[in-house]
Amino acid sequence: MSNTEKQKDPLFGPRDMKLLKTPFSKENPIIVQVLGICSALAVTVKLQPAVVMAISVTVVVMMSNLIISLMRNTIPPRIRIIVQLVVVSFLVIIVDQVLKAFAYDVSKQLSVYVGLIITNCIVMGRLEAFAMSNKPWPSVLDGLGNGLGYGIILIIVGFVRELFGSGTLWDERIMPEGYIPNGLMVMPAMALILLGIIIWIHRGRNKELQENE
Amino acid sequence: MEALNIFIKSIFIDNMIFAFFLGMCSYLAISKTVKTSMGLGLAVTFVLVITVPVNYLIDKYLLQAGALSWISESFANVDLSFLSFIIFIAVVAGIVQLVEMFVERYSPSLYAQLGIFLPLIAVNCAILGCSLFMQKRDYSNVGEVFSFALGSGIGWLLAIIGIAAIRERLKYSNIPPALKGLGIAFIITGLMAMAFQAFSGIKL
């Protein structure tokens, strides 16, 4: 970004595309950066809450990245965590009230996990790592990319757990009549193991991410 | 008696990690050795038993529907519960700061152990999650809330020490390269969660 004085950045350049794309695989917030796992596992018993949660987190990450990025030069470094927390909790309260008003059933299923978006490490992590040192527009794209990267894992886990755990998808019956639902899939333990398997497959294909300990 | 039941229930049956996945981020990041995970577990328990009862009192006397009626009858219809997220997180962040200063002043040895973990705890989902569960579950007095917080903290401590002890041993085992580190930690946590599922048959 050194030669920006002369030529104006295009609205959506290759650099912006990269911001959107890397969080899907190479820098996925859940399976590579290990952020925001708490909510990722708890809301994935069914597909519908998983999708709603993914959208909520994406909105919160995008908006908080935008707000913090606009304020980044005026926030005193010593109290930045508190400022970030206030901005994020304000956004989460709005999301919570909107969900209660327009999707009450899903909001009941998500229970405390909507509130826990405040302490979701993805939000704080992106604010600290990106929005505090970048312009508003790239920050919005970064938030969108990370929110979607988080969402894709939620949807995969939610899809598998609902399909095999209840034999349904989006509350519609998919499996044939004789299918006996696998009770283990809806238990917390299976969410952890599924995520472990996703990491295994992903790292098997991306050798550079493997750990050597 | 009720308080004792809640205590045991929140350690084993409603374990923070294995049943609700709260505080997973720090659980996975800081469970490489038993010593540091002990420090983090103690810090979490310590902060939980202070913040959750405080949040309970705030919820009961300020935020719930009709909670303000102790000031004047005209406030009986006021419902501030939509503010609970922001108030709870402010209380948690404030108390963590206070606890940090207090421990630094009066117990330098404890500070040396917990010190680096305390600021991290403000954004640990286990702390806020515990307060939000407390709000959902309608406990009847501070004693029950205290035993819920203590039990949850001890359950979290138990889980993180368990995984740290297993991960220390894992160094000597032959794991597929793609599964090393994070992958195997998830699968082991899953197996531990299955073991803890056995407690769910207990009726208290």
Interface residues (C-beta under 8 A of the other chain):
Chain A: I31 V34 L35 G36 I37 C38 S39 A40 L41 A42 I81 I82 L85 V86 S89 F90 V92 I93 D96 Q97 S111 V112 G115 L116 I118 T119 N120 C121 M124 M187 P188 A189 M190 A191 L192 I193 L195 G196 I197 I199 W200 I201 R203 G204 K207 Q210 E211 N212 E213
Chain B: F18 A19 F20 F21 L22 G23 M24 C25 L28 A29 F82 L83 S84 F85 I86 F88 I89 A90 A93 A122 V123 N124 C125 I127 L128 G129 L132 F133 K136 K171 P176 P177 A178 L179 K180 G181 L182 G183 I184 A185 F186 I187 T189 G190 L191 A193 M194 Q197
